[in-house]
Amino acid sequence: MKRTPFKPGGGLSRSGGLKGDGFAKKPTPSPFEQQREAAKRAALNALKRARRSAEKAGVSLSEWEGEFLDSVSDRVKTHGRAFADPEKGAPGQALSAMQGRKLKEITAKANGEEPKRRWGRKPKEP
């Protein structure tokens, strides 16, 4: 009877399976990719939250606002962000500055808050 020499790192593992037969590890994404994915998830969650809070409060969104929420969420899901021009938003963000402002306005409307005045003038009091 011939004995085979012990091979370190080869053969069976302690769990009983063969080494190297498992799934290949995915390469870890770069920090930039992680930030972009986090921004994408945050934007999608904010859009869902705005729609849900409007439905829960019974506030009817205008046709434009509903279409805005749908189209922006579709673009974020498809492309990872909702704008094409890099000058309109930060590179790692999913929404442009104006889209973020409109989302805040829709969320405030859904929460029953009064819209903020865009310009610095205050209304005249009688």
Buried (B, 14 or more C-beta within 10 A) or exposed (E): EEEEEEEEEEEEEEEEEEEEEEEEEEEEEEEEEEBBBEBBEBBBEBBEEBBEBBEEEEBEBEEEBBEBBEEBBEBBEEEBBBBEEEEBBEEBBBBBEEBBEBBEBBBBBBEEEEEEEEEEEEEEEE
